[in-house]
Amino acid sequence: MRCLNGGLLVNYHYTRFGEVLLFLSLKPLDTQGLRIMKFIQITIFNKKGLRMMRSQKHTKKKKWLTVLLIVVGLSVVGGGAYAYSVWHSFDSAVKNIHKPVERNQPVKRAKEVTVKNGDPFSILLLGVDERKNDKGRSDTMIVMTVNPHLKSIKMLSIPRDTRTELIGRGTVDKINHAYAYGDVEMSMDTVEHFLNIPIDYYVKVNMEGFKEVVDAVGGVKVHNDLAFTAGGVTFPVGNLTLDGKKALKFSRMRHDDPEGDFGRQKRQREIIESILDEGASISSLWNYDNIFDALAKNVKTNFTFEEMLGIQSQYKDIRKNIEELKVEGENEWIPNESGKNIYYYSVKNEERQKLSDLLRNHLELGQEMVSAGQ
């Protein structure tokens, strides 16, 4: 009688494929000596049976291979269609975002920079508080110089109340008034004069519509150093995740901040950097349509589509190396024509020269003396 691991052969029969054996297995179930009965069927194939098994395995393998090819094919086609959709939306958004300035090239530069060649360049970032029936003023003015050779960025925040000459108007006033009087062009010309550096590009962000961009990327993560309440929302110290409405309130507060305008600009920079981080994440790809739509409605720049691609290829690794600079000045009250005292942030020429030298060096330009006066 045949046995198999303590089992007894209870039946067997022959088929054209081989011999089929049926065993009864009697094995202990546990320490109490209980047993279970289990029937085990074994087939010993002959040559014909083995050939049939191989044929069946080969057929199944072919079926799985066909299914796999179909899945891969659909993924490639679907992925290609998705990539095309993203590219098309991005191209459309860039066309809406792009707005050239009405000047040939920066006054302080002999020839235009070429982003695709990796030239150092500068950007004026304007945060404009535009509201209904109000053009607004540039409450945020940040100058960025970008050097791919040094793999670094220098970021200078200019206080909105800085007293300087408004180029094209011929008056001395707060620097953020340049946008109200002469839009982006006067703002660029005025900052060029104040720092004596070329301003190659601008990026204008509508802070009122800022919340749409924040919501489109799924919110932003910031670190808050100062506990405060603004617009009925309390912002404790620590790491915060903010939606669009809260991010806007977080970025606007300045009166309760000991650093005043500098504190507000710091919070605005942190939100912008967080938007860039969130927008670059894989999860944001699934919401690309809303992101591009929000950008198209709230951002304007003279960067072309080709220049944006050039920045992505030539400058993508330097955003992690940012040095923040500060304009040192004094609070000053100066009477206007009617005798009313107006608050200004006054900057000495020595400070302007120091900042100019730093930024011109970063742009790989020779040093020049800043103009006298404001």
Secondary structure, DSSP 8 states (H G I E B T S, - for coil): --EETTEEEEEEEE-SSEEEEEEEEEEE-STT--EEEEEEEEEEE-HHHHHHHHHHHHHHHHHHHHHHHHHHHHHHHHHHHHHHHHHHHHHHHHHHHB---SSSS-TT-SS---GGGT--EEEEEEEE--BTTB---EEEEEEEEEETTTTEEEEEEE-TTBEEEETTTTEEEETTHHHHHHHHHHHHHHHHHHHTS---EEEEEEGGGHHHHHHHTT-EEEEESS-EEETTEEE-SEEEEE-HHHHHHHHH--TT-TTTHHHHHHHHHHHHHHHHHHHTSGGGGGGHHHHHHHHHHHEEES--HHHHHHHHHHSTT-TT-EEEEE---EEEEEE-TTS-EEEEEE--HHHHHHHHHHHHHHTT-------S--
